[in-house]
Amino acid sequence: MSSRTKLLIWIAVAVAASALFALVLVWQHQSARARWSTFLVGYPHEGARLFRGKGCAQCHAVNGVGGRSAPDLGFEQPPRANINQLVVAMWNHAPRMWDRMQETKLPYPAFDPEEMAHLFAYLYSARYMDEPGDVYRGEQLFAAKGCIRCHAIHGRGGHGGPDLLALRGLETPIAWTQAMWNHAPTMESVMEQRGLAWPRFEGPDMNDLLAYIRSISAGRRREFELLPADPDRGWKLFQDKSCIACHSVKGEGGRIGPELGPRREYALTVVQFAGLMWNHSPEMWRQMKAQGIARPSFQDQEMADLIAFLHRLRYFEPGGSSQMGEVLFAKRGCARCHGPRSEGSPLGPALRGRREPFTSTGLAEALWRHGPKMYQRSRQLGLPWPTLEEGDVGDLVIFLNTPPEKKP
């Protein structure tokens, strides 16, 4: 083999190795961004440190601790219920925040996806974010759904189940979901013995019931201890606990139950997920018996990991309509810079067709990273800052995640 041939071979090998190394780096970068796309994988303690270290605490308090010039972000204040509503509040409040930071000469902190996940994990655990419930209606449901037949409160009520005041750590969405699932088999047995119908929870029922339990409980809330959750461990649990025997994910798995991919028909909160599992528990148990599958229980961190996995699949992302999202994209003023169908324009880049899907926390991170330049540009053009309304996030996320139409 000639020296020239050897040189060409070495060059080809070097180019191939460089290309492979570049692909590995891209894959690692995309995997890292995908992992930090859900706030459940963040470390609340790290988020608390960032909240202080990045200067957020100079203006905002959390449960009374911090600044007073901006709203308290903790649960002691009127609820800004779920993550999507927090994103809307952040978006609408951003121009006033940026103006104030300039006036007071506060440095503008940067947040990467990992840091934003930590921050949202902290805010989630600080206020136990989920849809707010109606305490009074929850108390009525506790009686109307028959819970009081088995459970007592302050010694008043039934005695088939434990007094709920004796239980601790059930007042947050993830812990509540795990307890409801694990509790179902005993409830089924007791209700069969007594000839009672299985209670169903629809719409906001489960949120209202949890709100009532929160109002009477003095227990220490546990959500802070359950994060960070691990979506990869959640996927393994999904298989090991035999969920995949009945439910498919991206076409892989059983067909007895619904596919657990992105839900587009309506927004699903963690507590509503607990309600769905509760409602379908008898039927699921029958199907598992028929297939010889042992009913699984979830302990410690396991439900948090499973929910993190489903969250990464965008199962808990807001439902919405791509068509409505396109209408809102124009109505809220986004189309002025990004084009009518987010195809891009000289004033702003295209937003659809990205490899990484948009999520609620991803919108917040993008706002924080690009928002100041967007705000400055809109002021130069004499355009008002687009404001969002509650419920917009779902439609916009679905629209932005819909692949752009191919040109003929």
Secondary structure, 3 states (H helix, E strand, C coil): CCHHHHHHHHHHHHHHHHHHHHHHHHHHHHHHHHHCCCHHHCCHHHHHHHHHHCCHHHCCEECCEECCCCCCCCCCCCCCCCHHHHHHHHHHHHHHHHHHHHHCCCCCCCCCHHHHHHHHHHHHHHHCCCCCCCHHHHHHHHHHCCHHHHCEECCEECCCCCCHHHCCCCCCHHHHHHHHHHHHHHHHHHHHHHCCCCCCCCCCHHHHHHHHHHHHCCCCCCHHHHCCCCHHHHHHHHHHCCHHHCCEECCEECCCCCCCCCCCCCCCCHHHHHHHHHHHHHHHHHHHHHCCCCCCCCCCCHHHHHHHHHHHCCCCCCCCCHHHHHHHHHHCCCHHHHCCCCCCECCECCCCCCCCCCCHHHHHHHHHHHHHHHHHHHHHCCCCCCCCCCCHHHHHHHHHHCCCCCCC
